[in-house]
Amino acid sequence: MDWHDTAEEAAFRAEARAFIRDRFPASYVPDPDGEHSLEPEDVWGYNWMADRVSEDPARREGARRWAAVLAERGWVAPHWPPEHGGAGLGAMEDFILQEEMMRARVPPVNGIGVNLLGPTLLEHGTDEQRAEHLPRIASGEIAWAQGFSEPGAGSDLASLRTRAVREGDHYVVNGQKVWTSLGQYADWLFVLVRTDPEAPKHRGITFLLLEATTPGVTIRPIEDIRGRRPSRRSSSTTPGSPSGTGSVRRTGVGTRR
Ligand SMILES: Cc1cc2nc3c(=O)[nH]c(=O)nc-3n(C[C@H](O)[C@H](O)[C@H](O)COP(=O)(O)OP(=O)(O)OC[C@H]3O[C@@H](n4cnc5c(N)ncnc54)[C@H](O)[C@@H]3O)c2cc1C
């Protein structure tokens, strides 16, 4: 593959570079030493999700301002369709934008929500779920984390033990998740839970959207070898998805409320 920019790509690169130079808030100084991923060099070294809830008001405000600036152009979620708050960029433009942000050492916004949950809802969610969640991801208002792994259920999700039982218009979730990257900064988590214990072990699994402030959810730190805390262990023992929260059936046919 020829990675050299075409004329159109070079023009887009210049536009992205100028935009970042002119619009990245001067007041926003990302925290290079904040708690973030295990690979700071690989992921810009900054963590917008942490800055967004920083105890430093200037950093907090800067992170929120940066999200608002990017959202003006749909560049929080550049590859999403414009009707959902994205910019409808193709893969190469998206790549160039990310590359220019990396070059300028400015943080991207809302990675897990933008890159993991958003495309899942676009493909499998209901119109109601898309309307509720996508604009708030694309504006940087709400940040997400992924709760798939459990103690004893990592690569092989067939071992998943977290249960969710339907009670009226909500699910009661019981179980524990682990290695929830950035879980300490997330407003919502998308979790895999077992809803049909009688089904074969690779089936009967449901994808639930769970608000982190739901009563019964506790979040505990796991320290890495450096004594830092990039991930969180979370568990839920009482009501899971609150009334009115949607769920997406991972295995396919339709959705449940
Ligand atoms: C930095 C970091 C961030 C992470 N962030 C998240 C996150 O945000 N959300 C989240 O949900 N998880 C996250 N994880 C967890 C990650 O997805 C798990 O580590 C992964 O699922 C592997 O699980 P495990 O560590 O329990 O290893 P195991 O599942 O125990 O696997 C150990 C080894 O056994 C092999 N193995 C496992 N099962 C089988 C099988 N049935 N047949 C054959 N071989 C098998 C594996 O391939 C592997 O080589 C993160 C992990 C790290 C290190």
The ligand as an ORCA input file, in Angstrom:
! r2SCAN-3c Opt
* xyz 0 1
  C      -3.946     -3.265     29.758
  C      -5.193     -4.100     29.733
  C      -6.390     -3.468     29.561
  C      -7.567     -4.223     29.536
  N      -8.774     -3.558     29.394
  C      -9.925     -4.255     29.433
  C     -11.192     -3.586     29.379
  O     -11.260     -2.366     29.270
  N     -12.307     -4.317     29.470
  C     -12.290     -5.670     29.571
  O     -13.352     -6.260     29.618
  N     -11.109     -6.348     29.638
  C      -9.932     -5.653     29.580
  N      -8.720     -6.311     29.674
  C      -8.717     -7.718     29.888
  C      -8.273     -8.502     28.676
  O      -9.234     -8.433     27.684
  C      -8.041     -9.894     29.210
  O      -6.761     -9.855     29.770
  C      -8.157    -10.897     28.175
  O      -9.527    -11.082     27.917
  C      -7.392    -12.151     28.579
  O      -7.947    -12.708     29.748
  P      -7.037    -13.304     30.911
  O      -5.983    -12.295     31.255
  O      -7.963    -13.783     32.000
  O      -6.275    -14.507     30.265
  P      -6.869    -15.953     29.996
  O      -8.235    -15.864     29.411
  O      -6.718    -16.786     31.239
  O      -5.888    -16.486     28.899
  C      -4.551    -16.927     29.186
  C      -4.044    -17.724     28.002
  O      -4.859    -18.872     27.775
  C      -5.408    -18.847     26.474
  N      -6.788    -19.316     26.523
  C      -7.775    -18.827     27.295
  N      -8.916    -19.516     27.118
  C      -8.618    -20.457     26.202
  C      -9.376    -21.514     25.595
  N     -10.662    -21.726     25.878
  N      -8.768    -22.286     24.702
  C      -7.461    -22.106     24.378
  N      -6.692    -21.145     24.923
  C      -7.261    -20.349     25.829
  C      -5.312    -17.412     26.003
  O      -5.235    -17.285     24.584
  C      -4.046    -16.937     26.681
  O      -2.913    -17.293     25.942
  C      -7.530     -5.604     29.688
  C      -6.290     -6.224     29.848
  C      -5.143     -5.491     29.877
  C      -3.827     -6.201     30.073
*
